[in-house]
Amino acid sequence: MIYVDYNATAPLRPESRAAITSAFDVGANPSSIHQQGRQARHLIETARAELANFIGGQARDIVFTSGGTEANALALVGITQQLQGNVTMLVSAIEHDAVRNNVARMALRSEILPVDSTGILNLESLKNRLDAWESQRDGVPVVAIMLANNETGIIQPVRAVVDLVKQYDGFVHCDAVQALGKIPVDVAALGVDYLAVSAHKIGGPQGVGALWVRSGAPLRPLLVGGGQERSLRSGTENLLGIAGFGAACGAAEQAMGFMDELAVLRDQFEDRVSAAFDIEVFGRGQARLPQTSNFALAGFSSEIQVMALDLEGIAVSSGAACSSGKVSRSHVLQAMGVDPGLADCALRASFGWSSSPEDVVRFGDVWIEAARRAVLKEKV
């Protein structure tokens, strides 16, 4: 099996597996004050420090969660509750459902920020909206903008967004789940107030994530109980998952240079496929995640591609793998103005830490052959 679906989940890194296995031997509650409890606490604080180092932040500002979805929810719901609902959420049109659905569920004032045809947030539209801001009517501006899109890999101008929003005393939440481990993520350079990450996107275990919160930023907990995680996320911490997350951070940081190699392989793959067929590569020419390619061949449906490649031992997705296995039209491509028929033919290839040049070549071979069969069948 050749795995080309790292943006859905990266396979578990050996360093993370080893940390999880070691944590099994501790087997104590991190809140207990006896020796074994202190050992468990040490594992969690070590992981917190490893993640903080990876994102250029302070360990004290990190709250561990059950994953990226909870981290996003904690930021968006937590700030809204702390500000007693006196906010208007400005959400980019390409946000992950973990952001979009949590905003919709709150049934608060919210607006969609458009992107242009290249998939990049329209900064002029944001500026115009902020220029028309009326605090008495609109409350506090809270912008949700991802660092890199999970489907296209297109990197967003987060720092420019922050510079605009801060002129109006607003706050910025950044979903960096897909960006971590693929491009540098530095909370100080970004200037955001909240940043969500997840372990399984970088080769850590599933079921653990974190929210970084700028010191002093308003936030109220979603879960209350024993007061763990500075009372911002009560509940006994996932010791095994957090230990694995920390180890994955260290391993991913050490391997960041490999992303440059993956960018070369990705570009070679796109060149080869483009030479064989008239495909559309979404976001090509823009700053993208180095290992992500989203492309489409008109008439070759996403569902058929996924099935055909799976039969040949290639694991790949049509887009976000967060809809209970459904193959559905991408709201991201729709926001970019892509023709619906072409959007229905989009395929997302994403490589990662264990990908090899041979994997990329083989993937290209299989896709080209599948496309040729589809074209021949269309002509018959």
PyMOL commands that set and color helices and strands:
alter all, ss='L'
color gray80, all
select helices_A, chain A and resi 14-24+35-55+59-61+68-82+97-106+123-131+135-138+158-168+187-190+199-201+229-231+239-254+258-276+302-311+331-335+340-343+357-379
alter helices_A, ss='H'
color red, helices_A
select strands_A, chain A and resi 2-3+62-65+87-92+110-113+140-144+171-175+194-198+209-213+280-281+292-296+314-315+346-350
alter strands_A, ss='S'
color yellow, strands_A
deselect
rebuild
show_as cartoon
